Every structure is written in C-alpha cells, then in structure tokens.
Amino acid sequence: MSVRVKRVYDKPAKTDGRRVLVDRVWPRGLTKGEAELDEWLKEIAPSTRLRKWFGHDPARWNEFKRRYSAELEAQREEVEQLAQKAKKRKVTLLFAAKDVEHNNAVALKEFLETVA
C-alpha cells in the first residue's frame, strides 16, 4: 500500500497519485480548482467534537489517535475502500493543519497501515 500525507496548501505534484482531502472542514482561502482533489472524504475525518478537543495540542496526540481510531472503526467500510484504492495506486492524504506531525491525516495513515 502506498499512502503519504501532504498539506493541501502545498503545490500539487504528478507524484501525488490520488489526492484525497481528509478534513471535515474545507481549507480556508483555497479554491477547489487550486486543491486539485480527486476526492473529499469528510466522512472519515475526525468528528467536530474530537477535532475541537484535540486542538492540535501535541500533548493530546496519543489520546487523539486512540479516539480517532475508535471513530474510524465505526466507518470501517469507507476506510477499507480507501485502503483498497491505496493498494492499486499511490494515495496522498491531504490536510490543512499547520502541524505536519500531529494531524488527522498522519493518524489516518497509521490506521490504514493496520488494516492493510
């Protein structure tokens, strides 16, 4: 499986493969044309409640991943469909957060690697 993560604000590249936005909220200041998305999977993004609780606080990272994994288990069918796409072609999970190490796309990538 080939999955990578990238900020949605970074320039799209041909090496991105399938570009999938995994945020629940549309990124500020970005048009759909600029994003060059193949898909927007807001259904598997963290719930609004979880996203607000986390607040991109690195001290809450491990608990965020645990809670988000529980949410992803409830969306297992959608997650498995994404994993199947990543087995056929490179998938780049796009996120808007400034923190490139502690965000839902990184957590989702780790989760996908466990279902592969």
N, C-alpha and C positions, 0 to 999 in steps of 0.2 A: 504494500500500500504506500502511495506517495502523497503525503499531506504536509503542507507547510503553512506558516502563518505570516501575515503581512498587514501593515497598516493600510487601510483603504485609501488614505491620502497619498501614499507612495505611488509613483508612476507605474501604471500597468506595464507588464512585460509579456512578451510571447512565451517566455518560460514559465509563466504562472499556471498555465493549463486552465482548468475550470475555476473561475473566480466566484467564490461564494461568500456573500456578506452574512455574518452570523451574529449581528447585533439586532436587538429588538427595536431600537430607535434609529431612524435614518441619520447618517452623519451630517453634522452641521456644515453648511457652506459648500456642499458638494452636490453637483447635479448627477442625475442618473447616467447621463452621457459620459461625464468625467470618470465615474466609478467603473464603467465598462464591466458590469456584472453579468454573469451567466445565470445567477440565481440569488435570491434573498431568502434565507431560511430563518425568519424571525421566530418561527415556532419552536426551534431548538435553542434559541438564545435564553439566557437566564431570565427568570421571571422579574418583573419590575421590582417586586419586594426584595428579592435576593440581590439584584443589581444595586439597589439603593443601600441595603445593609452593608454590602461589601465596600462600596465607595472607593474602590481601587486602593484600599489600605493593605500594604504588604503583610502587616501583622495578622490580617484575617485570611490570608491566601489559602492556607491548608483547609480551614473550615469552609471557605467558599468553594473549593474544589469538591469537598465532601458533599456539601448541599447541592451543588450544581450537578454532580454525578447522580444524585437521587432524582433530580428533575429530569435528567437525560434518560434514566431508566424508564420513566413514565412516557417518554417519547421514543421508545426503543425502535419502532418501525421506521421513523424518519431518520434516526441515527444510522440504522443498518443500511438504509438506502444510500445515505451519504458515503458510508464505508464501501459499499459496492462500487459506487462511482469512482472512488479513490483507488480501487484495485484495477480499474480499467484505464485510468488516466490521472495525471497529476491534478490535485485539487489544492487551491490556495484559499485558506480561510481568512477572510478579511474582517478587520475590527477597526474601530475608531479611537480607542483609548490611547493616551499618550504613553502609558507604561507598556513596553513591549514584552515584559517578562511576566506580569501579573494581570492577565486579562482573560476573558471568557474564551477567546479563540485558542489560546495556549492550553487551557483546561480541556476544551473540547478535543483538541488534537490528542492529548494524553488519553482521554476517554476512548476515542476512536481506535487508538492503538491497542486497547484492551479488548475490543470487540472484533478485531480483525482475525 
